[in-house]
Amino acid sequence: QVELVESGGGAVQAGGSLRLSCAASGYTYTAMGWFRQAPGQEREGVAAISNDGLTINADSVKGRFTISRDSEKNTVYLQMNSLKPEDTAMYYCAAGPFASLQRRDYIKWGRGTQVTVSS
């Protein structure tokens, strides 16, 4: 059974950093992505990475967030720097055949990890 487990969330002050991890088991998908959802808002794509290392980043996080993956460990990471209060959300890991920032392109989802940024 395919499972994605996120970790690394927490509470930080604005300007701080966090590193999220997502460990996948049961199957290796071509693409992995990070999404986030704040209360009352739609889930949005943050970053994605293909099996050959091609990355996509949302405009809102360019220059601040970096997605990477360790294929041997079947784990994807999201390094988040210069965090802002508007980055506060539940962050979800997703896996699928296509690297994109669209929810419809992903098949498997994790349960999420909370990130809270205070001003």
HELIX and SHEET records of a PDB file:
HELIX    1   1 ASP A   59  VAL A   61  5                                   3    
HELIX    2   2 PRO A   85  ASP A   87  5                                   3    
HELIX    3   3 ARG A  103  ASP A  105  5                                   3    
SHEET    1   A 4 GLU A   3  SER A   7  0                                        
SHEET    2   A 4 LEU A  18  SER A  25 -1                                        
SHEET    3   A 4 THR A  75  MET A  80 -1                                        
SHEET    4   A 4 PHE A  65  ASP A  70 -1                                        
SHEET    1   B 6 GLY A  10  GLN A  13  0                                        
SHEET    2   B 6 THR A 113  SER A 118  1                                        
SHEET    3   B 6 ALA A  89  GLY A  96 -1                                        
SHEET    4   B 6 ALA A  31  GLN A  37 -1                                        
SHEET    5   B 6 GLU A  44  ILE A  49 -1                                        
SHEET    6   B 6 THR A  55  ASN A  57 -1                                        
SHEET    1   C 4 GLY A  10  GLN A  13  0                                        
SHEET    2   C 4 THR A 113  SER A 118  1                                        
SHEET    3   C 4 ALA A  89  GLY A  96 -1                                        
SHEET    4   C 4 LYS A 108  TRP A 109 -1                                        
END                                                                             
